[in-house]
Amino acid sequence: MGDSLARTNILIPGAEQWTLHSEIGNRPYRIFVAKPREPAPPSGYPVIYVLDGNAFFQTFQEIIRLQSQRPDKTGIAPAMIVGIGYPAEEDFASVYRFYDFTPPSSSVDLPPRPNRKLWPKSGGAELFLNFIGEELKPVLNRRFHLDRGRQTIFGHSLGGLFALYVLFTKTDAFQTYFVSSPSIWWNNQCILEKEQQVISRLSEKEVDAEFSCQ
């Protein structure tokens, strides 16, 4: 006798999801937001922006929810989790993320892909950064009481490459950078040129930012 199963959607308590169309990049984004249960402190909620939100939002939401229940023990305060994803079924929407997460360049030199297909269009990191700063953040600031001085960005793989690009070109966009296995190899490691530029710039002034790479 076979089982009869009905599919239902699982709702994440305290989380919401909406679509935001970027006028800058002319594309829709799926935005995931998890608000802490606790009232916002006077300065507002700290914010963690999670790239590849389709894949990583729920993980971050649950980790912060559990660990922030005893901040005196864990050192982790309640925070707003904002996942930036795409209106796609897959966890990693390659066509979108290859464009959004890769730095602009006058030329692109890449090895053949293992599947022998052409690489997706690339070089949209500056537009994506402008979307976050000029479109997404203002919407969030209108809807929620957020601490603009305690903002973290997380990126993995190509998302980590994008986080490095932001760190090296617009360091004060976030106060903390959490980078996991960044795709430094992209386009003959061109991101390392930006690294040298920011090192020279930082030697001239002090910047209040934290950086973690895994």
C-alpha positions as CSV (number, residue, x, y, z in Angstrom):
1,M,0.0,0.0,0.0
2,G,1.6,3.3,-1.1
3,D,1.8,6.4,1.0
4,S,-0.3,9.4,0.0
5,L,1.7,12.6,0.7
6,A,0.6,16.2,0.3
7,R,3.2,18.9,-0.2
8,T,2.9,22.0,2.1
9,N,5.0,25.0,2.4
10,I,7.0,25.4,5.6
11,L,6.9,28.8,7.1
12,I,9.8,30.2,9.1
13,P,8.6,32.1,12.2
14,G,9.5,35.7,12.2
15,A,10.6,35.7,8.5
16,E,9.1,37.3,5.4
17,Q,9.9,37.2,1.7
18,W,9.2,39.7,-1.0
19,T,10.3,40.7,-4.5
20,L,12.2,43.9,-5.1
21,H,12.8,45.0,-8.7
22,S,16.0,46.9,-9.2
23,E,15.7,49.9,-11.5
24,I,19.6,50.1,-11.5
25,G,20.1,46.5,-12.7
26,N,16.7,46.1,-14.3
27,R,16.1,42.7,-12.6
28,P,14.0,41.3,-9.7
29,Y,15.5,40.1,-6.5
30,R,14.0,37.8,-3.9
31,I,14.5,39.4,-0.5
32,F,14.3,37.3,2.7
33,V,14.1,39.1,6.0
34,A,14.1,37.7,9.5
35,K,13.4,40.1,12.3
36,P,14.4,39.3,15.9
37,R,11.7,38.7,18.4
38,E,13.3,41.1,20.9
39,P,12.5,44.8,20.6
40,A,15.1,46.8,18.8
41,P,17.8,48.5,20.9
42,P,17.9,52.3,20.8
43,S,20.5,52.2,18.1
44,G,18.4,49.7,16.0
45,Y,19.0,46.1,15.0
46,P,22.4,45.1,13.7
47,V,22.0,43.7,10.1
48,I,23.6,40.7,8.4
49,Y,23.3,40.8,4.6
50,V,23.5,37.2,3.2
51,L,24.3,36.8,-0.5
52,D,22.9,33.7,-2.3
53,G,19.9,34.1,0.0
54,N,18.1,31.1,-1.6
55,A,20.8,28.9,-0.2
56,F,22.0,30.5,3.0
57,F,19.3,32.7,4.5
58,Q,17.6,30.0,6.5
59,T,20.9,28.8,7.9
60,F,21.9,32.2,9.1
61,Q,18.4,32.9,10.5
62,E,18.4,29.8,12.6
63,I,22.0,30.2,13.8
64,I,21.5,33.8,15.0
65,R,18.1,33.0,16.5
66,L,19.5,30.2,18.6
67,Q,22.8,31.8,19.5
68,S,21.3,35.2,20.4
69,Q,19.0,33.7,23.0
70,R,21.9,33.9,25.5
71,P,24.1,36.8,24.3
72,D,25.8,36.9,27.7
73,K,27.1,33.4,27.0
74,T,27.6,33.4,23.2
75,G,28.5,37.1,22.6
76,I,26.0,37.1,19.7
77,A,23.3,39.8,19.8
78,P,19.9,39.5,18.1
79,A,20.3,40.7,14.5
80,M,18.2,41.3,11.4
81,I,19.0,38.7,8.7
82,V,18.6,39.9,5.1
83,G,19.0,37.3,2.4
84,I,19.5,38.6,-1.1
85,G,18.4,35.9,-3.6
86,Y,16.8,35.4,-6.9
87,P,13.3,34.4,-8.2
88,A,14.6,31.0,-9.1
89,E,14.1,27.4,-7.8
90,E,17.8,26.5,-7.6
91,D,19.9,27.5,-4.5
92,F,22.6,29.1,-6.7
93,A,21.2,30.9,-9.7
94,S,24.3,30.8,-11.9
95,V,23.2,33.2,-14.6
96,Y,22.3,35.9,-12.1
97,R,25.1,35.5,-9.6
98,F,27.9,35.2,-12.3
99,Y,26.9,38.7,-13.4
100,D,26.2,40.3,-10.0
101,F,29.2,39.0,-8.1
102,T,32.0,39.5,-10.6
103,P,34.0,42.8,-10.8
104,P,33.8,44.9,-14.0
105,S,36.8,44.5,-16.3
106,S,37.9,45.7,-19.7
107,S,38.7,42.1,-20.6
108,V,37.9,38.7,-19.2
109,D,40.3,35.7,-19.4
110,L,38.7,32.5,-18.0
111,P,39.6,28.8,-18.3
112,P,37.2,26.5,-20.2
113,R,34.2,25.4,-18.1
114,P,34.1,21.7,-17.1
115,N,30.8,21.3,-19.0
116,R,32.3,23.1,-22.0
117,K,29.5,25.7,-22.1
118,L,30.2,29.4,-22.4
119,W,30.6,31.4,-19.2
120,P,27.6,33.5,-18.3
121,K,27.7,37.2,-18.7
122,S,29.9,38.8,-16.0
123,G,31.1,42.2,-14.6
124,G,28.0,43.5,-12.9
125,A,29.4,43.9,-9.3
126,E,29.3,47.7,-9.3
127,L,25.6,47.7,-10.4
128,F,24.8,45.1,-7.8
129,L,26.6,47.1,-5.1
130,N,24.6,50.2,-6.2
131,F,21.4,48.2,-5.9
132,I,22.2,47.3,-2.3
133,G,23.2,50.7,-1.3
134,E,20.7,52.9,-3.2
135,E,17.7,50.7,-3.5
136,L,17.6,47.8,-0.9
137,K,19.1,49.6,2.1
138,P,16.7,52.6,1.9
139,V,13.7,50.2,1.7
140,L,14.9,48.3,4.8
141,N,15.6,51.5,6.7
142,R,12.1,52.7,6.0
143,R,10.5,49.4,7.2
144,F,12.7,48.6,10.2
145,H,14.7,50.3,12.9
146,L,18.2,49.3,11.9
147,D,21.7,50.2,13.2
148,R,23.5,51.7,10.2
149,G,26.8,51.4,12.0
150,R,26.6,47.7,12.5
151,Q,26.2,46.1,9.1
152,T,27.7,42.8,8.0
153,I,27.9,41.2,4.6
154,F,28.4,37.4,4.0
155,G,29.5,35.9,0.7
156,H,30.6,32.4,-0.3
157,S,32.5,31.5,-3.5
158,L,31.6,34.1,-6.1
159,G,29.6,35.8,-3.3
160,G,32.9,35.9,-1.4
161,L,34.6,37.5,-4.4
162,F,31.9,40.2,-4.4
163,A,32.4,40.8,-0.7
164,L,36.1,41.3,-1.3
165,Y,35.4,43.7,-4.2
166,V,33.2,45.8,-1.8
167,L,35.9,45.7,0.9
168,F,38.6,46.8,-1.6
169,T,36.6,49.5,-3.4
170,K,34.0,50.8,-0.9
171,T,35.2,49.7,2.5
172,D,32.8,51.7,4.5
173,A,29.7,50.1,2.8
174,F,29.7,47.6,5.7
175,Q,31.5,47.4,9.0
176,T,32.1,43.6,9.0
177,Y,33.0,41.4,6.1
178,F,32.5,37.6,6.4
179,V,34.0,35.9,3.4
180,S,33.9,32.1,2.8
181,S,36.1,30.4,0.2
182,P,36.2,33.4,-2.2
183,S,36.7,32.8,-5.9
184,I,39.9,34.7,-6.1
185,W,40.9,32.8,-9.2
186,W,38.3,34.7,-11.2
187,N,39.7,36.4,-14.3
188,N,43.4,35.7,-13.5
189,Q,43.0,36.9,-9.9
190,C,42.2,40.4,-11.0
191,I,40.7,41.1,-7.5
192,L,44.2,41.1,-6.1
193,E,45.0,44.3,-8.0
194,K,42.2,45.9,-5.9
195,E,43.7,44.5,-2.8
196,Q,47.0,46.4,-3.4
197,Q,45.1,49.6,-4.1
198,V,43.1,49.4,-0.8
199,I,46.3,48.6,1.2
200,S,47.8,51.8,-0.1
201,R,44.7,53.7,0.7
202,L,44.3,52.3,4.2
203,S,47.9,53.2,5.0
204,E,46.9,56.8,4.7
205,K,43.8,56.7,7.0
206,E,42.2,54.5,9.6
207,V,39.1,52.5,8.6
208,D,36.7,51.0,11.1
209,A,35.9,47.6,9.5
210,E,36.3,43.9,10.6
211,F,37.2,41.2,8.1
212,S,36.9,37.4,8.5
213,C,37.9,34.9,5.7
214,Q,37.4,31.2,5.8
